Amino acid sequence: MNADSSTSPGNQGKWLRFGLVAFPVGLVLLGAASFWFYFDNKAKKEKHTYRHALALRRDVDTASLSRYLAILGDAAKLSPEERRQTVSSFVQSTLGPENMGYDLKKAVETDRGTERASYHASLDGSRRPSDVVLVLAGYGDAQTSDDAALSVLFSVAQAMTGTPRVKTVRFAVLDASTGGIRPPFERMDYDMRKSGDRVVHLVALGPSARVLADEWSRSPGAGTVTIDLLPFQTADELKTRADAVLKVVVDAADRL
């Protein structure tokens, strides 16, 4: 009886050689396809995210500023710890994806058993994403009022959402309840440097951010600094200040 030609040693060798060639090629093609699907889906997701954020964009307006001031004013009637926690929750909900479309990042540090949260949301730059225009405010310091600063930061963030600039714009609200925002700022600055980002313009809003901005401006290689203490004002007066801050941020973010 003749042996089956498909199982002959010669044919087995051919199939083995074919498998040795085809299997790696298949892996390469599969890997390339996976990368294509990944980046295609990522691009579609980012496009959808920006469209969603753009739909939530609002110009700076007196009504929003009045609402922010009223909510933060009510929180000021609470005990310092209740106020800190309430404002923290308000920051999270206001800057988050439901209200402004930002992918909000939260960093929590435990200090003597107390959790202190800081937040940042970024509008990634289209051409120079590693250069960051940082808009900074604090909250939680019982000795100062950052209500106007937070209200302006919220308004500027909503006026810019969904509209990428040349550089990255990052809005950061840091816990200042221990008497200053230096510790959370240093952690954020360390993480930024580690990822290759650098602050080219710091916009410090309110009293909690002032001392840090003054010190940072004197550090080697520091970028431009804009400080606005934003003493408490009416919503109408604050709108003028918010428009001015918005212009500073947009000009800095689009400057080549």
Protein Blocks (a to p, Z undefined) as FASTA:
>chain_A
ZZdfklgmklmmmmmmmmmmmmmmmmmmmmmmmmmmmmmmmmmmmmmmmmmmmmmpccdd
fklmmmmmmmmmmmmmpcfklmmmmmmmmmmmmmmmklnopacddddddeehiacddddd
ddddfklmmbccdddddehiakbccklmmmmmmmmmmmmgopacfbdcddddddfknopa
klmmmmmmmmmmmnopacfbdcdedjklmmmmmmmmmpghiacddddfkpaddfklmmmm
mmmmmmmmmmmmmpZZ
